[in-house]
Structures are given as C-alpha cells and as structure tokens.
C-alpha cells in the first residue's frame, strides 16, 4: 500500500486508462475507477483475488500473488501506505516507497504467470489510491483518541502487537474494510508472518459477514530463516546478521513442544527466552563498533483463534508462538558501513511459528 502520484482525470480521459508499461495491467487510482472495472466482471461471474500491500514488494508478496492467480480469474494488488496503522512516533515518513521497482516486479511476474498453465488468472489491476481517496472525510489522525470512522476488532486487536501499538489494528481493520468494499473480492490474501493481523481480519470478515474468503499463505523466509518484510531494508549489514534472533528463539520453543513434549508455558517460552538472552549477552561483550543491540518486546504463547495467552498448550488445538524484537540503531557506525535504508532507524521485527495439534 504505497503512496504514489495520481493522474489527473483530464489526462486519463485523453490518454486512455493508465497501465503498467508493456503489460495489460491497469493502474486504478480512484474508487470509481475500481468500481467501473469491477462491475462487468461481477456480471460475468469472474472471480477476483485481492492482495493488499504497502508496496516495497518482496518474495512474500509474490507468493501471495501467485496463489491468487491460481485460484481466481483476476488478481488485484493494492499498493497503499496506510497512515492510520502507524503510530505518531513510528516510521511513516521513512517507509520505503518504491513504485517503479514494484511495477517492474509486477510486470515480470505477470509475464511468468502467462507462461504457467497452472494458473486460472493473471494480474489484472493495481489499485494505488491517495490518502484523500481512501479517507474522503479527511484523514482522522494517528492518535489513540482520534475522531473518525474506524473499524475496531477487540479483544484480539488489543493484545501483543495491539498492546505495543494501540492504533495499529484499528488502522489495519479500517483500511481493509475499505479495500474489501471497494474491490469486492471473492478472496483476499495475507501472509502468515503477520499472524495476529490474519486473526483480526478473519474476525472482521466473520463478525461483519463480509462475502469474502481470507486465504493465509505461509511465511516466506530468507535462507537463514529471517521472515521477509518490507522493513528489512532498514537493517543494514551489521544488524541483518543478528536479526534472525527472534526466529531462532521461536524455533527453540517449537522444539521444546515438538521434540521434548513440553506443553507447559514456562518450559516452552523459557527455551525461547534463553536463546534471546544468550544472543544479547554475547553481543554486549563486543566493542560498540561491532555489536548489535536489540530489545525483546514480547514472546507469546497464545490460543490460535483468540490470541489470548496460554498457560498450557492443549494438544488437540495447538497454539501460536509469536514475538517482536526492536533492533536498535547501530552504535559507533564505521566509515562506509551499510546502515540500511533511511540511515538505519530502530526496526521492529515480528515473527511466529504455529504449534500444530498433536
């Protein structure tokens, strides 16, 4: 969901529909243009899959688009950086906006989809609105007590990420409700990396009886296990080498459950906390020009449907291991050191592992 320049109505009428160069993918900037595009497909019973993004596309997004193309006649990718899901002190101003790179990725992917006979459809449109288009009454603000039209899903949106970022899920649910109403997709696609987000969206779809299916794709990871995220560009070389700490910690907790048979919260989370503590202690023995500092926000063992904390895992239903760490800015940067996008600000990383029923 990345902000981008919008075409004026007059230029669109003169030059015809805006498209990604060398493709048939339409670029839709307004709610009305999406509805005009959608109407005939609705009458023709052609299914639409929506992949919501904030731009800065990576392999995780691509895997979701591929899944949508396998299961739908038409795929819509939304590209919009939603300010409502950023807190007042968060990284909205520095969030990577990579429209040219994103459209090049989509063009290449669409050609690959055309050559793959296993797909039902291809990328048909990109919805890239402005904030004025998405919030026609004016953007209500990022403060907790902002006034405006919001969708709030509780209590699942108040714990874990919701406790640390109290306006985050309000912003996510609100923009997703808008996108679902605008595009009217048969299916929407989200990644497992944002596991609490998927629970919030599924709750919203169920509670408001929205006629769409929520499809969750597996987390896409780098070779060393780091979950792919648009925010990884902030890390730089030094912090990137340590950023796997959360995945390793959750992996240790998973092993306690699967290999050692642990179901008790203390035993499962204790394994994760030991990995995180050992890694931090090791880093703090290094000189400032070499070490990486991070803070663990939370490591959670939760119910897979409510995200409420578990004291014991029920083997019949399993659980969700999840966590968040804050990678702090590099100390004593060296001349020529790669600090990451926008000078390497603090980066919040999240990850999760599903504990299956036994």
Legacy VTK file of the C-alpha trace (Angstrom):
# vtk DataFile Version 3.0
C-alpha trace
ASCII
DATASET POLYDATA
POINTS 358 float
0.000 0.000 0.000
2.451 2.806 -1.140
1.579 6.414 -1.761
2.116 7.464 -5.344
1.351 10.331 -7.680
-2.137 10.253 -9.107
-3.090 11.106 -12.656
-5.492 13.967 -13.209
-8.951 12.989 -14.527
-8.439 15.044 -17.674
-5.143 13.386 -18.595
-6.692 9.950 -18.057
-9.541 10.757 -20.459
-7.117 11.998 -23.100
-4.587 9.190 -22.919
-6.880 6.291 -22.016
-6.574 4.016 -18.993
-3.232 4.147 -17.190
-1.309 0.884 -17.435
1.992 -0.535 -16.266
4.265 -0.212 -19.337
4.465 -3.257 -21.634
1.623 -5.007 -19.794
-2.155 -5.137 -19.757
-2.172 -4.357 -16.005
-4.353 -1.337 -15.351
-3.400 1.224 -12.720
-6.521 2.395 -10.905
-6.275 5.487 -8.725
-9.863 6.127 -7.624
-12.709 4.237 -6.016
-14.927 4.994 -9.001
-12.390 3.598 -11.475
-12.187 0.348 -9.493
-15.960 0.052 -9.438
-16.204 0.653 -13.186
-13.557 -2.034 -13.723
-15.198 -4.473 -11.298
-18.834 -4.228 -12.480
-18.656 -6.253 -15.744
-16.545 -8.966 -14.109
-19.192 -9.323 -11.419
-21.868 -9.870 -14.051
-19.625 -12.333 -15.937
-19.039 -14.343 -12.723
-15.265 -13.868 -12.961
-13.668 -14.239 -9.543
-11.322 -11.616 -8.121
-8.481 -12.144 -5.660
-7.116 -9.130 -3.750
-3.570 -8.932 -2.384
-3.289 -5.849 -0.112
0.248 -4.445 0.159
2.074 -1.316 1.272
4.469 -1.582 -1.670
8.187 -2.358 -1.322
7.275 -5.750 -2.792
9.322 -8.849 -1.973
9.099 -12.617 -2.439
6.463 -12.893 0.272
4.115 -10.647 -1.716
4.952 -12.513 -4.906
3.997 -15.850 -3.326
0.597 -14.407 -2.349
0.021 -13.026 -5.852
0.896 -16.422 -7.337
-1.617 -18.087 -5.001
-4.281 -15.562 -6.002
-3.590 -16.205 -9.713
-4.017 -19.955 -9.221
-7.427 -19.540 -7.606
-9.035 -16.520 -9.327
-9.733 -15.263 -12.832
-8.435 -11.781 -11.953
-5.901 -10.513 -9.411
-5.863 -7.017 -7.939
-2.812 -5.805 -5.996
-3.411 -2.755 -3.814
-0.397 -0.523 -3.203
-1.057 2.000 -0.442
0.890 3.087 2.644
-1.899 3.468 5.175
-1.006 6.204 7.693
-3.714 5.007 10.096
-1.709 1.919 11.035
1.368 3.933 12.047
1.674 5.467 15.487
2.555 9.147 15.868
6.214 8.274 16.602
6.583 5.473 14.033
8.387 5.295 10.702
5.736 6.570 8.262
7.943 9.344 6.821
10.820 6.960 6.097
8.768 3.953 4.950
10.199 2.792 1.589
8.181 3.977 -1.417
9.376 2.004 -4.437
6.711 2.437 -7.121
8.995 1.961 -10.142
10.594 -1.172 -8.695
7.209 -2.534 -7.623
5.632 -2.104 -11.050
8.673 -3.727 -12.672
8.254 -6.719 -10.331
4.554 -6.964 -11.167
5.227 -6.746 -14.921
7.815 -9.541 -14.742
5.578 -11.680 -12.545
2.593 -11.242 -14.863
4.661 -12.495 -17.815
5.638 -15.544 -15.756
2.007 -16.180 -14.830
1.062 -16.036 -18.519
3.584 -18.791 -19.287
2.416 -21.018 -16.425
-0.543 -23.110 -17.493
-1.403 -23.967 -13.885
-2.873 -20.506 -13.251
-6.527 -19.627 -13.562
-5.799 -15.917 -13.971
-3.233 -13.121 -14.017
-2.661 -9.674 -12.532
-5.425 -7.501 -13.912
-5.123 -4.260 -11.941
-3.150 -2.318 -9.353
-5.161 -0.094 -7.039
-2.891 2.762 -5.989
-5.005 5.446 -4.322
-4.064 8.621 -2.489
-4.903 9.114 1.173
-7.540 11.690 0.181
-9.245 8.988 -1.901
-9.200 6.403 0.898
-10.278 8.891 3.597
-12.788 11.153 1.793
-13.819 12.928 5.002
-10.167 13.731 5.720
-7.555 11.599 7.430
-8.636 11.352 11.079
-5.136 11.196 12.571
-2.886 8.666 14.265
-3.575 9.462 17.906
-5.341 6.936 20.127
-8.191 9.389 20.761
-8.566 10.490 17.118
-12.146 11.077 15.984
-13.356 9.461 12.798
-14.882 6.363 11.230
-12.890 3.341 12.396
-13.270 -0.422 12.495
-12.092 -1.788 15.836
-11.805 -5.530 16.476
-11.495 -6.386 20.173
-10.247 -8.050 22.264
-7.929 -9.751 19.759
-6.685 -6.385 18.487
-5.722 -5.180 21.975
-3.092 -7.769 22.913
0.524 -8.369 21.772
1.056 -6.044 18.775
-2.108 -4.196 19.763
-0.771 -3.542 23.269
2.534 -2.201 21.917
0.936 -0.305 19.017
-2.565 0.682 20.195
-3.738 2.200 16.882
-2.216 -0.438 14.604
-5.038 -2.941 14.232
-7.628 -0.184 14.186
-5.805 1.185 11.146
-5.423 -2.248 9.548
-9.065 -3.234 10.017
-10.319 0.143 8.808
-8.298 0.192 5.598
-9.017 -3.475 4.875
-12.743 -2.906 5.296
-12.461 -0.048 2.797
-10.417 -2.120 0.329
-12.811 -5.078 0.575
-15.792 -2.795 -0.046
-14.093 -1.075 -2.982
-12.732 -4.160 -4.796
-15.382 -6.691 -3.678
-13.021 -9.665 -3.970
-14.091 -13.268 -3.626
-10.796 -13.947 -1.843
-8.190 -11.862 -0.016
-4.603 -12.974 0.583
-2.406 -12.335 3.626
0.894 -13.777 4.839
1.316 -15.898 7.948
4.185 -13.651 9.135
1.584 -11.165 10.365
-0.303 -13.852 12.256
-2.245 -11.576 14.604
-3.303 -9.492 11.619
-4.743 -12.601 9.979
-6.735 -13.382 13.133
-8.042 -9.790 13.243
-9.048 -9.861 9.562
-10.731 -13.246 9.875
-12.654 -11.953 12.899
-13.717 -8.854 10.968
-14.896 -10.880 7.965
-16.841 -13.243 10.230
-18.347 -10.618 12.527
-19.404 -8.231 9.737
-20.488 -11.121 7.468
-18.348 -9.945 4.567
-18.708 -12.094 1.429
-15.012 -12.852 1.026
-12.695 -15.729 1.922
-9.476 -14.990 3.824
-6.563 -17.043 2.464
-3.354 -17.149 4.524
-0.103 -18.059 2.794
2.976 -19.441 4.582
5.710 -17.089 5.779
8.392 -16.556 3.147
11.891 -16.615 4.611
15.456 -15.872 3.611
17.903 -18.779 3.582
18.900 -18.089 7.209
15.280 -18.083 8.401
14.596 -14.334 8.633
10.979 -13.636 7.705
10.806 -11.385 4.653
9.421 -7.930 5.380
9.474 -4.568 3.658
11.055 -3.177 6.829
14.128 -5.410 6.476
15.647 -2.764 4.184
16.272 -0.651 7.298
18.605 -3.208 8.878
21.924 -2.766 7.082
24.669 -5.403 7.125
25.557 -5.479 10.833
22.036 -5.733 12.217
20.918 -8.083 9.434
23.389 -10.695 10.712
21.728 -10.691 14.165
18.128 -10.184 13.026
17.480 -13.934 12.996
17.469 -13.956 16.808
13.669 -13.954 17.002
13.255 -16.834 14.562
15.907 -18.834 16.434
14.219 -18.130 19.771
10.804 -19.218 18.489
12.426 -22.273 16.899
13.826 -23.315 20.278
10.359 -23.014 21.808
8.903 -25.057 18.952
11.496 -27.769 19.558
10.557 -27.896 23.246
6.945 -28.616 22.206
7.561 -30.974 19.281
10.707 -32.808 20.337
10.624 -32.702 24.126
6.855 -32.957 24.504
6.570 -29.798 26.596
3.099 -28.268 26.905
3.743 -26.027 29.922
4.140 -22.314 29.175
7.245 -21.889 31.313
9.108 -24.718 29.612
8.172 -23.660 26.072
8.788 -19.929 26.458
11.798 -20.477 28.691
13.575 -22.100 25.738
12.881 -19.032 23.594
13.897 -16.539 26.245
17.196 -18.330 26.817
18.138 -18.021 23.132
17.302 -14.295 23.098
19.142 -13.613 26.366
22.227 -15.571 25.309
22.375 -13.718 21.981
22.061 -10.314 23.635
24.701 -11.155 26.256
27.071 -12.280 23.513
26.549 -9.041 21.592
27.137 -6.907 24.660
30.596 -8.443 25.143
31.627 -6.951 21.789
33.013 -3.462 21.242
30.455 -0.763 20.309
31.724 -0.612 16.728
30.904 -4.325 16.279
27.923 -5.147 18.452
24.192 -5.096 17.769
21.711 -4.088 20.436
18.088 -5.214 20.485
15.140 -5.275 22.858
12.598 -8.079 23.131
9.117 -6.563 23.189
7.309 -9.834 23.811
7.441 -13.567 23.215
3.988 -15.096 23.328
2.305 -18.486 23.525
-1.295 -17.908 22.524
-4.555 -19.542 21.551
-4.744 -19.902 17.727
-8.198 -18.325 17.444
-8.257 -15.624 20.136
-4.537 -14.789 20.625
-5.123 -14.992 24.391
-2.121 -16.236 26.349
-1.997 -19.932 27.231
-0.646 -21.414 30.443
-0.742 -24.885 28.902
-0.990 -25.930 25.247
-3.967 -28.160 24.550
-2.552 -30.870 22.240
-5.930 -31.034 20.499
-5.758 -27.415 19.283
-2.075 -26.417 19.392
-1.029 -22.794 19.726
0.769 -19.826 18.223
4.291 -18.827 19.178
4.923 -15.215 18.255
7.247 -12.400 19.187
8.555 -8.949 18.433
12.036 -7.517 18.793
13.251 -3.967 18.319
16.609 -3.760 16.589
18.198 -0.571 17.930
20.217 1.838 15.734
23.835 0.868 15.117
26.307 2.101 17.728
29.557 3.710 16.634
28.942 3.391 12.861
32.110 2.867 10.858
33.090 4.863 7.802
31.338 3.431 4.751
29.245 0.988 6.813
25.901 -0.051 5.343
23.410 1.165 7.943
20.302 0.393 5.904
17.524 2.446 4.330
16.997 5.946 5.736
20.144 5.745 7.841
19.139 2.664 9.806
16.483 3.756 12.329
15.211 1.372 15.003
13.463 -1.570 13.312
10.626 -3.592 14.785
10.639 -7.207 13.577
7.862 -9.729 14.178
7.646 -13.451 13.529
5.642 -16.504 14.543
5.535 -20.276 14.411
2.351 -22.352 14.552
2.385 -25.226 17.031
0.249 -27.905 15.365
-2.218 -30.099 17.233
-0.764 -33.443 18.266
LINES 1 359
358 0 1 2 3 4 5 6 7 8 9 10 11 12 13 14 15 16 17 18 19 20 21 22 23 24 25 26 27 28 29 30 31 32 33 34 35 36 37 38 39 40 41 42 43 44 45 46 47 48 49 50 51 52 53 54 55 56 57 58 59 60 61 62 63 64 65 66 67 68 69 70 71 72 73 74 75 76 77 78 79 80 81 82 83 84 85 86 87 88 89 90 91 92 93 94 95 96 97 98 99 100 101 102 103 104 105 106 107 108 109 110 111 112 113 114 115 116 117 118 119 120 121 122 123 124 125 126 127 128 129 130 131 132 133 134 135 136 137 138 139 140 141 142 143 144 145 146 147 148 149 150 151 152 153 154 155 156 157 158 159 160 161 162 163 164 165 166 167 168 169 170 171 172 173 174 175 176 177 178 179 180 181 182 183 184 185 186 187 188 189 190 191 192 193 194 195 196 197 198 199 200 201 202 203 204 205 206 207 208 209 210 211 212 213 214 215 216 217 218 219 220 221 222 223 224 225 226 227 228 229 230 231 232 233 234 235 236 237 238 239 240 241 242 243 244 245 246 247 248 249 250 251 252 253 254 255 256 257 258 259 260 261 262 263 264 265 266 267 268 269 270 271 272 273 274 275 276 277 278 279 280 281 282 283 284 285 286 287 288 289 290 291 292 293 294 295 296 297 298 299 300 301 302 303 304 305 306 307 308 309 310 311 312 313 314 315 316 317 318 319 320 321 322 323 324 325 326 327 328 329 330 331 332 333 334 335 336 337 338 339 340 341 342 343 344 345 346 347 348 349 350 351 352 353 354 355 356 357
